[in-house]
Amino acid sequence: MKNILFIILSTFLFTSCSDNKLQKLSQNDTILCFGDSLTQGYKLPASESYPAVLERLTKRTVINAGISGETTSGGIKRFKRVIEKHQPKLLVLFHGGNDMLRNINQEVTTQNLEQMINIAKAKNIDIVLLSMPRKSLFGNPRKLYSLIAKKHDLIVDDSAVDLLYNSEFKLDRIHLNAKGYKALAQNIYEVLQEYGALE
């Protein structure tokens, strides 16, 4: 419990650097969680993925649009179609881990993420960007996420980085376990409350 509280606190300290506010979500609004296996909930029941836990916390429809093994180049190919299908009010974007694992050029990752962000912003969809860790022994976020967030005036959440470097919350070397997804969903829920999307 102490670890979870620390992660939540560190999330607030980081995201509070932004003055950005989120639109208040009505009961009928949809949240879209877009990403790879960390969104899908690798090797876990669908009910234990972080989007499923977030749905229970927010009491809103939360769509799990995660595909295991996908790179951001794969993500951008389906992103517009997914957005148009679900018409979300809020996007939780958690992508880029497979780019790092496959040593894809960081500029390609940045360009793909920015394309997704621009598509969402053009449709007046609020965005919470979740950062991925660097490929190292220490739990630090990749700098590209903070740079993208600053450029596009987004709220960025580093809590997944802390979770992915804590064995208590990990299923294997690169995935979270059910406890980790529950903690991640709680952190995102707190961020949505802090920035006005939820009361």
Secondary structure, 3 states (H helix, E strand, C coil): CHHHHHHHHHHHHHHCCCCCCCCCCCCCCEEEEEECHHHHCCCCCHHHCHHHHHHHHHCCEEEEEECCCCCHHHHHHHHHHHHHHHCCCEEEEECCHHHHHCCCCHHHHHHHHHHHHHHHHHCCCEEEEECCECCCCCCCECHHHHHHHHHHCCEEECHHHHHHCCHHHECCCCCECHHHHHHHHHHHHHHHHHCCCCC
